Amino acid sequence: MNPELFNIGGLSIRWYSVLILLGILIGFFLANKEGKKFDLPKDFIFDLGFYVVIFGIIGARLYYCLFNFETYASNPIEILKIWNGGLAIHGGIIGGLVTLLIYCKIKKVSPLRMCDIVVPSLILAQAIGRWGNFFNMEAHGPATTLLNLQNLHIPKFIINGMQINGIYYHPTFLYESLWCIIGFIVILLIRKYYKYLKSGQLTCVYMMWYSVGRIFIESLRTDSLMLGSFKIAQLISIIMFSIGLIIFIYLCFNKLKKGCYYDSTSLKKE
């Protein structure tokens, strides 16, 4: 599997970066389309997305470096060499969320409803971005056999890509990508058909859905960030799920007739 899409005059364009960019662009399109329902200014989603992407990437990098502190402490300049790899999605989520909250506070817009507008884009972008791991031959699971992969009805080209140095591995990138795609569909269905949807609940659904999948998929990963004997992603996912569940239940019983997602005042800060 070649991680490089093409090379121009020594400039390497890698599948990983192209797929992340594709996820971002599709995310922009979906968020902007949903934002139009609330009469958002044309440049609102673009400006928000611009800052969220930048600080999301910074957050993803710093998070990764923090939990590889010994590696980067001796040579801090390596932290800047993002092209060598080393991004963590949970760090990106944290960085992007903080940016969104600050931006919404400045613009006096409801952060809960903005999160709801953004999360379908986020989970779909995650589904697309995971394929970058496939081309990089990383983020895979434990060794397995060709027969086991065939019994899972995994496409042949993925099975071939999961043969690394003569050994077959579980394509955990695929498991997470499929989980995110299903989550994307679930979120859209809830948004369309649940008439009592409160602002903030879609975000809670995302937090719970992604966390459940990540907890189980991370148990298969062989390259996890660790805190002692615990996998960081699993710990963060448990926290995310718990917070999402608590807030979702709270919103269910809090002023049922007020603050629904499609209220005419849905962009006013509450």
SULQUI-V555057 format. One record per pair of residues at least 12 apart in sequence whose ideal C-beta (glycine too) atoms are under 8 Angstrom apart, sorted by sequence separation. I is the first residue (numbers start at 1). GAP is how many residues later the second one is. If there is no record, write none. Layout:
I|GAP  I|GAP
This chain:
3|12  190|12  219|12  221|12  3|13  5|13  32|13  146|13  149|13  158|13  218|13  31|14  32|14  65|14  100|14  100|15  187|15  190|15  218|15  219|15  158|16  218|16  28|17  62|17  146|17  154|17  28|18  31|18  61|18  68|18  97|18  100|18  187|18  149|19  186|19  187|19  214|19  215|19  218|19  148|20  154|20  214|20  28|21  61|21  65|21  67|21  149|21  27|22  64|22  140|22  146|22  149|22  187|22  215|22  64|23  145|23  183|23  186|23  214|23  215|23  64|24  134|24  137|24  140|24  143|24  144|24  24|25  57|25  61|25  63|25  66|25  143|25  144|25  212|25  61|26  96|26  135|26  143|26  144|26  183|26  211|26  215|26  60|27  63|27  64|27  134|27  137|27  142|27  183|27  210|27  211|27  60|28  63|28  141|28  142|28  24|29  60|29  62|29  63|29  93|29  140|29  141|29  211|29  212|29  57|30  61|30  140|30  141|30  179|30  180|30  183|30  210|30  211|30  60|31  63|31  140|31  141|31  179|31  59|32  60|32  63|32  140|32  208|32  59|33  62|33  139|33  140|33  180|33  207|33  208|33  211|33  59|34  139|34  141|34  179|34  207|34  57|35  59|35  60|35  56|36  59|36  207|36  208|36  56|37  58|37  59|37  89|37  134|37  176|37  207|37  208|37  57|38  175|38  176|38  179|38  206|38  56|39  59|39  134|39  205|39  55|40  56|40  133|40  134|40  204|40  208|40  55|41  176|41  203|41  204|41  131|42  175|42  53|43  55|43  56|43  130|43  204|43  205|43  52|44  55|44  130|44  204|44  54|45  172|45  175|45  130|46  131|46  52|47  130|47  200|47  201|47  204|47  51|48  52|48  172|48  127|49  128|49  172|49  126|50  127|50  130|50  170|50  201|50  52|51  85|51  126|51  127|51  200|51  201|51  48|52  51|52  199|52  85|53  127|53  169|53  198|53  126|54  127|54  198|54  48|55  47|56  124|56  198|56  123|57  124|57  127|57  198|58  202|59  123|60  124|60  196|60  199|60  201|60  123|61  198|61  199|61  198|62  199|62  44|63  197|63  198|63  120|64  123|64  196|64  197|64  199|64  195|65  197|65  48|66  52|66  120|67  199|67  119|68  120|68  191|70  120|71  199|71  38|75  116|75  142|78  38|79  141|79  141|80  142|80  140|81  141|81  35|82  120|82  139|82  140|82  34|83  116|83  119|83  123|83  140|83  116|84  119|84  122|84  126|84  139|84  115|85  116|85  138|85  31|86  34|86  113|86  116|86  119|86  123|86  31|87  112|87  113|87  115|87  116|87  119|87  123|87  112|88  115|88  31|89  110|89  30|90  31|90  27|91  30|91  112|91  28|93  27|94  30|94  26|95  27|95  27|97  26|98  27|98  26|99  23|101  24|101  23|102  26|102  23|103  23|104  20|105  23|105  22|106  23|106  20|108  19|109  20|109  19|110  19|112  20|112  19|113  18|114  17|115  15|116  16|116  19|116  15|117  16|117  14|118  16|119  15|120  16|120  14|121  15|121  14|122  3|132  1|133  2|133  3|133  1|134  3|134  1|136  88|137  90|142  90|143  88|145  116|145  90|146  113|148  113|153  113|154  110|156  68|157  110|157  67|158  109|158  110|158  111|158  112|158  67|159  109|159  110|159  1|160  67|160  108|160  109|160  110|160  64|161  108|161  105|164  67|165  104|165  37|225  40|227  38|228  39|228  38|229
